[in-house]
Amino acid sequence: MIYLYKENFIDLLNLINYLLKNKVKPENIKNEIYMKTLLEETYYPVIAEDKNLSERIINKIGIESFLIVYYVFLSNADNKELLIYKYLLSSLKYKNKIRFMRNIDCVNECLKISKYVKTEAHKFKGFVRFSELDNGVLYSQIEPENNIMLLLCNHFKRRLKNECWVIKDNRRNLVGIYDKKECYILDSDIDIKKFDSEDYYEDMWKEFYKTIGIKERKNDRCRMNFMPKKYWKYIVEVSDNEKSSV
């Protein structure tokens, strides 16, 4: 049986809690938009939300393990829900020591995925490039492998707390919006166009980037080690010719 949940972390935790309490071993766990095959059977249980569940899990396994599980949820791994279930199932035995049990396959896999998500989020904190729209709002586009929007919003909420900004994840049609007070993450397919006035500042930045570069010391291999090609699409200082080669 494949168990379904709404596509959010809290609902997944409530479903896993339901499965563990009832000693149910699911064949798989998928979000509600999962398209089953003819041979698969799905079930979407109606579960009352336990508002204190997250706090109880943290008290049991520790904040470090809870964050590991959360980062896995943000990943693009196909089997992430089942991995989280197995991780929490193992935590019934090992409790707050679970994150040290690398000999357990699900724990080792969760640690690797969690590190991958955190690494990508860290890179994007440096790779995000904002353009200023004519209304003063800062706007940026990204296409990360994992769903790191919340991690980026928390970072730029602190870094650019006196600015209004928008970050658009084109891969997932997610938009992070900050209005100098609160940050909101919405599903949207909006396409915010830049205005001609912005071209002047982009040209200035490109010229600055070109000027400070030392032609004789140019090292494309070293450059790609720090800024892989998959991030070049929305990097202003990367030339159009270089982007076309991605």
N, C-alpha and C positions, 0 to 999 in steps of 0.2 A: 504494500500500500504506500502511495506517495501522499504525504501530508502537505497541505497548502497553508500559506499565511499571507497576510497583507505585506506589501513590500516596505516594511520598516523594521528597525532593530527590536523595538519593544515588543511588537507582535510576535516576532520570531522567538524571543526569550520566553514569552508566555506559552507559545506552542511547545517549545522544548520542555518547559516546566510541566506542562500537561502530559507529555509523553513519558517523562521520567517518573512522575507520580503514579501513572497508570501502568508502568513497566511495559511500555509499548516500544518495540524496536522497528522503526520505520524503514521501508525499503529506500526511501529518499525523502528529502524535504525541499520544496520549491515554492517560489512566490506565486501569488494567485494568477499571474498572467501566463504561467507555464502551459505550453501546448502539449498535452499528453498524446501518446501514440494509441493505436487501437488495442494494443495488448496491455496497456497500463491502466491502473485504477487509482483515482485520486479521491481525497477526502479533505474537506475544509471544516474542521470542528469549530463550533461556536464556543469561544472561551472568554469568560469575563476577565477584563484586564486587572492584573494584580499590580497596583501602583507602587507597592513596596518591594517588588521582586528584584529590581536592579540593586537596591540597597542590600538586600539579603544575599545576593550573589557576591557582591563586593566584599561583604563581611566574611563570606565563606572562603572565597578563592583569592581575595586581595585585589587591589586596584590594578596592579600590573597585569595579572591574568585577564581581568575584565577588559582592559584596553587591548590586549592581544586578540581577544574574541571580537571586539568591536572593529579593529582594523581588518580582520579577516572578513567580516561582514561587508566592509567597504570595498573589498577586492573584486576583481572580475573572474575569480575562480569559479568554475562550473559547479563544483561540489562543496562550496563554502558552507552551506547550511548544515549538511551532514557532518562536515568536519567540526563545526561548532557544537553540534549535538554530541558527538563522540568525545570532544574535549571536556564538555560539562559533565558527561556521564562518567568519565575517568576522574573528574574532580570530586565525585562522591566518595572516592576511596582516598585520594591524595590531598584533597582540600587545597590549602594555599601553597602546597609544594608542587602542584601539578605542572607549573611552567618549567620546572627543572627536570621533568621526566622525559628527556629527549629519546629514550629508548622506546617510547610509545609512539607509533607511527603518526597518529592524529596530532599529537602534541608537537612533534618535530615539523610536520607540515604546516601547522598553524603558526609556528614561530617563523618559518621561512616566508610565508605569505604576509604576515604582519610586518616583517622587516622590509619587504618589497614595497608595501603600501606606504610605510613611513618614509622610506627613501625617496619615493616618487613625490610625495607631498613636500619633502624638504627641498627637492630640486625645483619644483614649481614655485616655491616661495621666492626663488631667485630668477626664474625664467619668465614669470608673469610680466607683461608689458602693458601699461595702461595708456590709453589715448584720451585726451580731454575733448568732450563734446562741446558744442556751442553753449550749452546751458551749464557748463562747469562740472558736469558729472564725469568721473573717470570710468573708462570702459575697457574691458579686456576680454579676449577670447582664448579658450584653451581646449585641448582634446586629450586629457589624461587617460591612461589605461584603466585606472581605478577611480572609484567615486570619491574623490578627495575634496569635494566642494566645501564641506563643513570645516575641514582642517584648514583650508586656505582662508575661508571667511573668518575663522577665529584669529588667524595670524594677522590678516590685513585690518581687522577691526581694531586691533591694538596698534598696528603700524601706521594706519591712515585714519585714525579716529576722528580727525577734524575734516574729513573729506566725504563726499557722497560718491559711492562707486558701485559698479556693476561688473560681475564676472560671469561670463557665459560659457558653459560647458557644451560645446557643439556635438560632442559624442552622445550625450544623454539628454540634450534639450533641457538642461537645468540652468537656472539663473540665480546667482547669489547677489542680493541687493542690500546695501548698507546706507542708511539715511542719517548718519551721525549719531543715532541713538540705538537703534536695533538692527539686527541682521536677519534677513529673510531668505529662505531658499525655496524657489518655486519651480514647478514644471512649466516650461514655456518654449515656444519655437520662434520667439521674436528675433528679428534680424535688425539690430541697431546699426544704422549706417553712419559712418564718420563724415564729418563736414569738411569742405574744402579748406577752411581755416586751419584744420589740424595738419594738413600736408606740409605747411611751412615748418612746423615744429619737428615733424618726423624727418624732414630733409636736413634740418639743423643737427639732429641727433645722429643721423647717418654720416654726415660730414665730420662731426666730432669723432665718431668711432673710427672713421677712415683716417683722420688726421693723426690720432694718437697711436695708430698701428705702425709697427716697424716692418716694412716690406721684407727686409733681409732676414728677419727672425720669424717670419710667418711659418707656422707649423700646423697644418690641417689635422694631422693625426692627434696631436696634443689637444687641439681645439675641440675635436669631437669627443675626447675623453671627458672633458668638462661639460660640454654642451652637445649631447648626441643629436644626430640629424632629425630624429623624430620630433624634436622640440622646435625646429627652425621655422615652422610654418607661420607662427605668430610673433616671431622675434623681429623687431623693427630693424635692428642693425644688420641683419642678414640680407644680402642683396637678392633681388628677384631671380637672378640667374642661378644663384646657389639654391634657392628654395625650389626652383623648377627641377633640380637634380635629385630632390628628396624622393 
